[in-house]
Amino acid sequence: MRTILLWVIFCCGFYPVLAQDEQRISSTIRQVTVFLNRAQIDAQARATLSPGTTRLIIDNASAQTDPQSIQVSGRGEAVIQGVQFRTNFLTNVPKPASLQRLEDSLKLARDGYEALTLQKEVLDNEKKLVLANQKVGGEKGTTVVEVKTMADFYRERLTEIGKKLLVVEKQLTEQKKKLDRLEGQVREQNARRERPVGEIEVTLKAAGRATVELALSYVVANAGWVPFYDIRVRDTKSPATLAYKANVYQNTGFDWQNIKLALSTSNPALPGTQPRLETQYIGFYEPRPAPLSKPAFRAKTAETEASRENAQDAGAAAPAAEPALTSTADFTQAADQPTSVRFDISIPYTILSNNRPQVVDIQTSEVPATYRYTATPKLDPDAFLIATLQGWEKLNLLNGTARTYFEGTYVGESRVEIQNAGDTLALSLGRDKRITLKREKTQDLSSRKTLGSSVRDSYRFRITVRNTKSEPVSLTLFDQIPVTTDSRIEVEAENTGGAELNRETGKLSWNLSLKPNESREIEFSYSVKYPKGRQLMFAE
């Protein structure tokens, strides 16, 4: 039998076909490539065609499908005449396995609740029956022994019934809470299913009865991944271990069950064409009177909208997930592509359509690192350990949060900012209380002098640093002197204490090597000259 390989890209045209047969089939997802925003679905379908023209309706596509992205290829004795995408508002998303499990649990909970309710009703009726037969004796009366016997019977039986009722009522309360939780969860998942599904219509023409195999590819929204990192350092003499991870999420309406997963650093949501510069004109500003009400209202609205968008962006950040117990990094292969990097994971994955991030390990690497302490005692009295990673550019990193662990202890969260990194990537490993710092203004040495129509103020500071660790440390210390923005104010660095001075920013930096238990004092001073009668303002 002759086999024909067919391939077509989605076309928006209409294909008039006579005597068409419609056949509904479902496709099976084989692979998903998740981009930073959106995902590409690769699926397969199989059908047997009758002679003539057949419209195959693939009814389990996501309603979030981008129609322009649909590609269909196939093998078999048929010709693809057209491909279209449509939305079915009458059919709900198929019931996922997780919802079926919830409904099974809900049924068991209801059965248990009904059994307890029946048991309570029996005990209540028995109690009523006992209480309705409290009369003792007849017309001739009764003896003391008979009264005592009946009293003992009522006391014992009613006590027994009361105890059983207490137990059953407690069980009913707990079972009702469980039933309410399950009903709420089922309602939530059913609400997600009450949305339309997508359908891909493929029109094929066959000369005779034929079996065709279709390969489908399309891009869906409401999916993506967010990179983050775990950085672990055993001690300052060891390399850093960098675990590259991803929070993968999707809410396409269909669970991705046991599929081959790939992560791409590409982002098809961004425009694919380079922006073009338009001519920029320059002229003199001509002030015009502006209305007071509407522009002010618009400016306020724009500011409010910008604040709301920033708040939404901040809230959309995927929360950091718990460290994975097992790693797929050993099963991931990175492949460089012309405009992106693709990470292929060779073991199957299941990503549920619940918009909850799932941790996927991408790769784990040991990175050479050097360690140094930094401190800015003017702002914070603690020293911070900084790891400087070398060769990071070979790891295909992206901007993301980094959870850092030092000596087996979680020390905090920082950011990996690729655009700010050079040959090395600096990451904070947290505070170290074993390096103590103190910054004080030496009031007894500060002074003010009057020079004619000017005043000169002198400022002197002392920084005391001590290394209480049992090993030597390298410490970079930062401080500053002010920078003037007014020609009437003159700032002079009288004593930098051996620091390196950046005259544009006023930043002072000292590179110190401290032995175990070594203390050191650093003094620096500067003066400010300005017109008499004016007051200085130090702005940060």
C-alpha positions as CSV (number, residue, x, y, z in Angstrom):
1,M,0.0,0.0,0.0
2,R,1.3,3.4,-0.9
3,T,1.9,5.7,2.1
4,I,1.7,9.4,1.8
5,L,3.1,11.9,4.3
6,L,0.8,14.9,4.5
7,W,1.3,18.2,6.4
8,V,-0.9,21.3,6.5
9,I,-0.9,24.5,8.5
10,F,-4.3,25.9,9.8
11,C,-6.2,27.9,7.2
12,C,-9.1,30.1,8.0
13,G,-10.9,29.4,4.7
14,F,-14.1,27.5,4.1
15,Y,-14.1,24.2,2.2
16,P,-17.5,23.3,0.5
17,V,-17.6,19.5,0.4
18,L,-20.6,17.3,-0.7
19,A,-21.7,14.1,0.9
20,Q,-19.4,14.4,3.9
21,D,-19.4,11.9,6.7
22,E,-18.6,13.3,10.2
23,Q,-16.7,11.1,12.6
24,R,-15.7,12.1,16.2
25,I,-12.5,10.8,17.6
26,S,-10.2,11.7,20.6
27,S,-6.5,12.4,20.4
28,T,-3.8,11.2,22.9
29,I,-1.3,13.7,24.2
30,R,2.2,12.4,23.7
31,Q,4.5,15.4,24.4
32,V,4.1,18.9,25.9
33,T,6.7,21.6,25.4
34,V,6.1,24.2,28.1
35,F,7.3,27.8,27.3
36,L,7.7,30.5,29.8
37,N,4.2,31.5,28.8
38,R,2.0,29.1,26.9
39,A,2.7,25.4,25.9
40,Q,2.8,23.4,22.7
41,I,0.8,20.2,22.6
42,D,1.9,17.3,20.4
43,A,-0.9,14.6,20.1
44,Q,-1.8,11.6,18.0
45,A,-5.1,10.3,16.7
46,R,-6.1,7.3,14.6
47,A,-9.2,6.8,12.5
48,T,-10.7,4.6,9.7
49,L,-12.2,6.5,6.8
50,S,-14.9,5.4,4.4
51,P,-14.6,6.2,0.7
52,G,-15.2,9.9,-0.1
53,T,-14.9,12.9,2.2
54,T,-14.8,12.6,5.9
55,R,-14.8,15.3,8.5
56,L,-12.8,14.1,11.6
57,I,-13.8,16.0,14.7
58,I,-11.0,15.8,17.3
59,D,-13.1,16.7,20.4
60,N,-10.7,16.8,23.2
61,A,-8.7,19.9,22.4
62,S,-8.3,22.8,24.8
63,A,-10.6,25.8,24.4
64,Q,-7.4,27.9,25.0
65,T,-5.9,26.7,21.7
66,D,-4.4,29.3,19.4
67,P,-6.1,28.6,16.0
68,Q,-3.2,30.0,14.0
69,S,-0.8,27.6,15.6
70,I,-2.5,24.3,14.6
71,Q,-0.5,21.9,12.5
72,V,-1.6,18.6,11.3
73,S,0.4,15.9,9.5
74,G,-0.5,12.3,8.8
75,R,0.2,8.9,7.2
76,G,-2.3,6.9,5.2
77,E,-4.1,6.7,1.9
78,A,-6.0,10.1,2.2
79,V,-5.6,13.7,1.4
80,I,-6.0,16.5,4.0
81,Q,-8.3,19.1,2.4
82,G,-8.6,21.5,5.4
83,V,-8.2,22.1,9.1
84,Q,-10.3,24.3,11.2
85,F,-10.7,25.1,14.9
86,R,-14.0,25.7,16.7
87,T,-15.3,26.0,20.2
88,N,-18.0,23.7,21.5
89,F,-20.1,25.4,24.2
90,L,-22.4,22.4,24.7
91,T,-19.9,19.9,25.9
92,N,-18.0,20.2,29.2
93,V,-14.4,19.3,29.8
94,P,-14.2,15.5,30.4
95,K,-14.1,14.4,34.0
96,P,-10.5,14.0,35.2
97,A,-9.4,11.1,37.2
98,S,-8.9,13.3,40.3
99,L,-12.5,14.4,40.2
100,Q,-13.7,10.8,39.8
101,R,-11.7,9.8,42.9
102,L,-13.3,12.8,44.8
103,E,-16.8,11.7,43.8
104,D,-16.1,8.1,44.9
105,S,-14.9,9.5,48.3
106,L,-18.0,11.7,48.4
107,K,-20.3,8.7,47.8
108,L,-18.6,6.7,50.6
109,A,-18.9,9.7,53.0
110,R,-22.6,10.1,52.2
111,D,-23.2,6.4,52.8
112,G,-21.5,6.7,56.2
113,Y,-23.4,9.8,57.1
114,E,-26.8,8.1,56.2
115,A,-25.8,5.0,58.3
116,L,-25.0,7.1,61.3
117,T,-28.3,9.1,60.9
118,L,-30.3,5.9,60.8
119,Q,-28.5,4.6,63.9
120,K,-29.3,7.8,65.7
121,E,-33.0,7.6,64.7
122,V,-33.2,4.0,66.1
123,L,-31.7,5.1,69.4
124,D,-34.1,8.1,69.6
125,N,-37.1,5.8,68.9
126,E,-35.9,3.3,71.5
127,K,-35.5,6.1,74.1
128,K,-39.1,7.3,73.3
129,L,-40.4,3.7,73.6
130,V,-38.8,3.3,77.1
131,L,-40.1,6.6,78.3
132,A,-43.6,5.8,77.0
133,N,-43.8,2.7,79.2
134,Q,-42.9,4.1,82.6
135,K,-46.2,3.1,84.2
136,V,-45.7,0.4,86.9
137,G,-48.4,-1.9,88.2
138,G,-52.2,-1.9,87.6
139,E,-55.3,-1.3,89.7
140,K,-54.0,-3.4,92.6
141,G,-50.9,-1.3,92.8
142,T,-47.3,-2.6,92.9
143,T,-44.8,-3.6,95.4
144,V,-41.6,-1.8,96.4
145,V,-39.5,-4.6,94.9
146,E,-41.3,-4.1,91.5
147,V,-40.8,-0.4,91.6
148,K,-37.1,-0.8,92.4
149,T,-36.7,-3.3,89.6
150,M,-38.3,-1.1,87.1
151,A,-36.4,2.0,88.2
152,D,-33.1,0.1,87.9
153,F,-34.2,-1.0,84.4
154,Y,-35.0,2.5,83.2
155,R,-31.9,4.0,84.7
156,E,-29.6,1.4,83.1
157,R,-31.3,1.3,79.8
158,L,-31.6,5.1,79.4
159,T,-28.0,5.5,80.5
160,E,-26.9,3.0,77.9
161,I,-29.0,4.7,75.2
162,G,-27.7,8.1,76.2
163,K,-24.0,7.0,75.9
164,K,-24.6,5.5,72.5
165,L,-26.4,8.7,71.4
166,L,-23.4,10.8,72.5
167,V,-21.0,8.7,70.5
168,V,-23.2,8.6,67.4
169,E,-23.9,12.4,67.5
170,K,-20.1,13.1,67.8
171,Q,-19.5,10.8,64.8
172,L,-22.3,12.5,62.9
173,T,-20.7,15.9,63.5
174,E,-17.3,14.8,62.2
175,Q,-18.8,13.0,59.3
176,K,-20.8,16.1,58.3
177,K,-17.6,18.2,58.3
178,K,-15.9,15.6,56.1
179,L,-19.0,15.5,53.8
180,D,-19.1,19.3,53.5
181,R,-15.4,19.5,52.6
182,L,-15.7,16.9,49.9
183,E,-18.9,18.5,48.5
184,G,-17.0,21.9,48.3
185,Q,-14.1,20.3,46.6
186,V,-16.3,18.5,44.1
187,R,-18.2,21.8,43.4
188,E,-15.0,23.6,42.8
189,Q,-13.7,21.1,40.3
190,N,-17.1,20.8,38.6
191,A,-17.2,24.6,38.2
192,R,-13.9,24.4,36.3
193,R,-15.5,21.8,33.9
194,E,-18.4,24.2,33.1
195,R,-16.5,25.9,30.3
196,P,-16.3,25.2,26.6
197,V,-13.9,22.7,25.0
198,G,-12.1,23.1,21.7
199,E,-12.5,20.9,18.6
200,I,-10.1,20.5,15.7
201,E,-11.9,19.6,12.5
202,V,-9.8,17.9,9.8
203,T,-11.4,17.3,6.4
204,L,-9.9,14.3,4.6
205,K,-10.7,12.6,1.2
206,A,-10.0,8.9,0.6
207,A,-10.5,6.9,-2.6
208,G,-11.3,3.8,-0.7
209,R,-11.6,2.6,2.9
210,A,-8.4,3.7,4.6
211,T,-6.8,3.9,8.1
212,V,-5.0,7.2,8.8
213,E,-2.7,8.2,11.7
214,L,-2.7,11.9,12.4
215,A,-0.1,13.9,14.3
216,L,-1.3,17.2,15.7
217,S,0.6,20.2,17.1
218,Y,-1.0,23.3,18.6
219,V,-0.2,26.0,21.2
220,V,-2.4,26.6,24.2
221,A,-2.6,29.5,26.7
222,N,-2.9,29.3,30.5
223,A,0.3,27.3,30.9
224,G,3.9,28.1,31.5
225,W,6.8,27.7,33.9
226,V,8.7,29.9,36.3
227,P,12.4,29.2,37.0
228,F,13.8,29.2,40.6
229,Y,16.9,27.8,42.2
230,D,18.2,26.0,45.3
231,I,21.8,27.0,46.2
232,R,23.5,24.9,48.8
233,V,27.0,25.6,50.3
234,R,28.5,23.1,52.7
235,D,31.3,25.5,53.9
236,T,33.4,28.3,52.5
237,K,36.0,25.9,51.3
238,S,33.6,23.9,49.0
239,P,32.0,24.7,45.6
240,A,28.4,25.7,45.5
241,T,25.7,23.3,44.4
242,L,23.1,25.0,42.2
243,A,19.8,23.2,41.6
244,Y,18.0,24.6,38.6
245,K,14.2,24.0,39.0
246,A,10.9,25.0,37.5
247,N,7.4,25.6,38.8
248,V,5.3,24.3,35.9
249,Y,1.6,25.2,35.8
250,Q,-1.3,24.7,33.5
251,N,-5.1,25.4,33.4
252,T,-6.0,24.3,29.9
253,G,-9.0,22.2,31.0
254,F,-7.3,18.8,30.3
255,D,-4.8,16.9,32.6
256,W,-1.5,16.0,31.0
257,Q,-1.3,12.4,32.0
258,N,2.0,10.5,31.8
259,I,3.4,12.7,29.0
260,K,6.9,13.4,27.8
261,L,7.7,16.9,29.1
262,A,10.0,19.5,27.7
263,L,10.7,23.0,29.0
264,S,11.7,25.9,26.7
265,T,13.1,29.3,27.5
266,S,11.2,30.7,24.6
267,N,8.2,32.9,25.1
268,P,5.7,32.9,22.2
269,A,3.6,35.5,24.0
270,L,6.1,38.2,23.1
271,P,6.2,39.8,19.7
272,G,8.5,38.0,17.3
273,T,9.5,41.0,15.2
274,Q,12.0,43.7,16.1
275,P,10.5,47.1,16.9
276,R,11.3,49.8,14.4
277,L,12.5,53.3,15.3
278,E,10.4,56.1,14.1
279,T,11.7,59.6,13.4
280,Q,12.1,61.6,16.6
281,Y,11.4,65.3,16.2
282,I,12.5,68.1,18.5
283,G,11.1,71.6,19.1
284,F,10.5,74.2,21.8
285,Y,8.0,73.5,24.5
286,E,4.9,75.7,24.2
287,P,2.9,75.7,27.5
288,R,-0.8,75.5,27.0
289,P,-3.5,75.9,29.6
290,A,-4.9,72.5,30.5
291,P,-8.4,71.6,31.8
292,L,-8.4,70.9,35.5
293,S,-11.0,68.3,36.0
294,K,-10.8,65.6,33.3
295,P,-6.9,65.5,33.0
296,A,-6.6,65.3,36.8
297,F,-9.2,62.5,36.8
298,R,-7.4,60.6,34.1
299,A,-4.0,61.0,35.7
300,K,-5.4,59.7,38.9
301,T,-7.1,56.8,37.1
302,A,-3.9,56.0,35.2
303,E,-1.9,56.0,38.4
304,T,-4.5,53.8,40.1
305,E,-4.5,51.4,37.2
306,A,-0.7,51.2,37.2
307,S,-0.7,50.5,40.9
308,R,-3.3,47.8,40.4
309,E,-1.3,46.2,37.6
310,N,1.8,46.2,39.7
311,A,-0.1,44.6,42.6
312,Q,-1.4,41.9,40.2
313,D,2.0,41.3,38.9
314,A,3.4,40.9,42.4
315,G,0.5,38.6,43.4
316,A,1.0,36.4,40.2
317,A,4.4,35.3,41.3
318,A,4.4,31.7,41.6
319,P,4.9,30.8,45.3
320,A,8.2,28.9,46.0
321,A,7.4,25.1,46.3
322,E,8.9,22.7,48.9
323,P,12.2,21.1,48.0
324,A,11.5,18.0,45.9
325,L,12.2,14.6,47.5
326,T,13.5,13.1,44.2
327,S,15.2,14.8,41.3
328,T,14.7,14.5,37.6
329,A,17.9,16.5,36.9
330,D,19.7,13.3,35.9
331,F,17.1,12.6,33.3
332,T,17.2,16.0,31.6
333,Q,19.1,16.9,28.5
334,A,19.7,20.6,27.5
335,A,19.6,21.4,23.8
336,D,20.7,24.8,22.4
337,Q,18.3,26.2,19.8
338,P,18.8,29.3,17.6
339,T,16.8,31.6,19.9
340,S,16.3,29.6,23.1
341,V,17.3,26.6,25.2
342,R,15.2,23.4,25.5
343,F,15.3,21.0,28.4
344,D,14.0,17.5,27.4
345,I,13.0,15.3,30.4
346,S,13.1,11.6,29.5
347,I,10.8,10.3,32.3
348,P,7.0,10.8,32.0
349,Y,5.3,13.5,33.9
350,T,1.7,14.2,34.9
351,I,0.6,17.9,35.2
352,L,-2.9,18.4,36.4
353,S,-5.1,21.2,35.1
354,N,-5.5,23.1,38.4
355,N,-3.1,26.0,37.9
356,R,-1.1,24.8,40.8
357,P,2.7,24.9,40.3
358,Q,4.5,21.5,40.2
359,V,8.2,21.4,40.8
360,V,10.3,19.9,38.0
361,D,14.0,19.5,38.5
362,I,16.0,20.7,35.5
363,Q,19.6,20.2,36.3
364,T,22.0,20.2,39.3
365,S,25.6,21.5,39.0
366,E,28.6,22.1,41.1
367,V,29.8,25.6,40.5
368,P,33.3,26.9,41.5
369,A,32.8,29.7,44.0
370,T,34.8,32.2,46.1
371,Y,33.4,33.5,49.4
372,R,33.7,36.9,50.9
373,Y,32.0,38.9,53.7
374,T,30.5,42.3,53.1
375,A,29.1,44.8,55.5
376,T,27.5,48.3,55.5
377,P,27.4,49.2,59.2
378,K,25.7,52.5,58.5
379,L,22.6,50.6,57.4
380,D,22.9,47.2,59.1
381,P,25.2,46.0,61.9
382,D,25.6,42.5,60.5
383,A,28.0,41.0,58.0
384,F,26.7,39.1,55.0
385,L,28.4,36.2,53.3
386,I,28.6,36.5,49.5
387,A,29.3,33.6,47.2
388,T,30.7,34.6,43.8
389,L,30.0,31.9,41.2
390,Q,32.2,31.4,38.2
391,G,31.2,29.8,34.9
392,W,27.5,30.4,35.5
393,E,26.9,31.4,31.9
394,K,27.2,27.8,30.8
395,L,24.1,26.8,32.9
396,N,21.5,28.6,30.7
397,L,20.1,30.4,33.8
398,L,17.2,32.8,33.8
399,N,16.1,35.5,36.2
400,G,14.4,33.9,39.2
401,T,14.3,33.6,43.0
402,A,17.0,31.6,44.8
403,R,16.6,29.8,48.1
404,T,20.0,29.6,49.8
405,Y,21.2,27.0,52.3
406,F,24.5,27.3,54.2
407,E,26.0,24.6,56.4
408,G,22.7,22.7,56.1
409,T,20.5,25.6,57.2
410,Y,18.1,27.7,55.2
411,V,19.4,31.3,55.3
412,G,16.9,33.1,53.1
413,E,15.8,34.0,49.7
414,S,17.6,36.2,47.1
415,R,17.3,36.9,43.4
416,V,19.3,35.7,40.4
417,E,19.5,38.7,38.1
418,I,21.3,37.7,34.9
419,Q,21.4,41.1,33.3
420,N,23.3,42.5,36.3
421,A,25.9,39.7,36.3
422,G,29.3,39.9,34.6
423,D,31.9,37.2,34.5
424,T,30.8,36.2,38.0
425,L,27.4,35.9,39.7
426,A,27.2,37.1,43.3
427,L,24.6,35.6,45.6
428,S,24.0,36.4,49.3
429,L,24.2,33.5,51.7
430,G,22.8,35.3,54.7
431,R,24.0,37.0,57.9
432,D,26.9,35.9,60.1
433,K,26.6,37.1,63.7
434,R,30.2,35.9,64.4
435,I,31.5,39.0,62.8
436,T,30.6,42.0,64.9
437,L,30.5,45.6,63.7
438,K,29.9,49.0,65.4
439,R,29.7,52.4,63.7
440,E,29.7,55.5,65.9
441,K,30.1,59.3,65.3
442,T,33.0,60.6,67.4
443,Q,31.3,63.7,68.8
444,D,34.4,64.9,70.6
445,L,36.3,65.2,67.4
446,S,33.4,66.7,65.3
447,S,33.6,70.5,65.0
448,R,32.2,73.6,63.3
449,K,34.2,76.6,62.1
450,T,33.1,80.0,60.8
451,L,35.1,81.3,57.9
452,G,33.9,84.8,56.9
453,S,30.5,84.3,55.2
454,S,30.9,80.5,55.2
455,V,30.6,77.7,57.8
456,R,32.7,74.5,57.7
457,D,31.4,71.4,59.5
458,S,33.6,68.5,60.2
459,Y,32.3,64.9,60.6
460,R,34.3,62.0,62.0
461,F,33.3,58.4,62.3
462,R,34.8,55.3,63.8
463,I,34.0,51.7,62.7
464,T,35.0,48.8,64.9
465,V,35.0,45.3,63.4
466,R,35.9,42.0,65.1
467,N,36.2,38.5,63.8
468,T,35.1,36.0,66.5
469,K,35.3,33.0,64.1
470,S,38.0,30.4,64.5
471,E,39.2,31.0,60.9
472,P,40.4,34.0,59.0
473,V,37.9,35.9,56.9
474,S,38.0,38.4,54.0
475,L,35.6,41.4,54.6
476,T,34.6,44.2,52.3
477,L,33.4,47.2,54.3
478,F,31.3,50.0,52.8
479,D,30.4,53.5,53.9
480,Q,30.1,56.9,52.3
481,I,30.6,60.6,52.3
482,P,27.9,62.9,50.9
483,V,28.0,64.2,47.3
484,T,26.9,67.8,46.7
485,T,24.4,68.8,44.1
486,D,24.8,72.5,44.7
487,S,27.8,74.6,43.7
488,R,27.5,76.6,47.0
489,I,28.2,73.5,49.0
490,E,31.8,72.0,49.1
491,V,32.5,68.5,50.4
492,E,36.0,67.5,51.2
493,A,37.2,64.0,52.2
494,E,39.7,64.8,54.9
495,N,40.6,61.2,55.9
496,T,39.4,58.1,54.1
497,G,41.1,55.7,56.5
498,G,42.8,54.0,53.6
499,A,39.5,53.3,51.8
500,E,39.0,53.4,48.0
501,L,36.8,56.4,47.2
502,N,34.4,56.7,44.3
503,R,34.1,60.5,43.9
504,E,31.0,60.3,41.7
505,T,29.0,58.3,44.3
506,G,30.9,59.1,47.5
507,K,31.1,55.4,48.3
508,L,34.0,54.2,50.5
509,S,35.2,50.6,50.4
510,W,37.8,48.8,52.5
511,N,39.1,45.3,51.7
512,L,40.1,43.7,55.0
513,S,41.7,40.4,56.0
514,L,40.9,39.5,59.6
515,K,42.6,36.8,61.6
516,P,40.7,34.7,64.1
517,N,39.6,36.9,67.1
518,E,41.2,40.0,65.5
519,S,39.7,43.4,66.0
520,R,40.3,46.5,64.0
521,E,39.3,50.2,64.1
522,I,38.8,52.4,61.1
523,E,38.3,56.1,61.2
524,F,37.3,58.4,58.4
525,S,36.2,62.1,58.2
526,Y,35.0,64.7,55.9
527,S,34.1,68.4,56.0
528,V,31.2,70.4,54.4
529,K,31.6,74.1,53.6
530,Y,28.4,76.1,52.9
531,P,27.1,79.7,53.2
532,K,26.4,81.0,56.7
533,G,22.7,81.1,57.8
534,R,21.8,78.1,55.6
535,Q,20.8,74.6,57.0
536,L,22.1,71.4,55.5
537,M,19.9,68.6,54.5
538,F,21.3,65.1,54.0
539,A,19.2,63.2,51.6
540,E,19.6,59.4,51.2
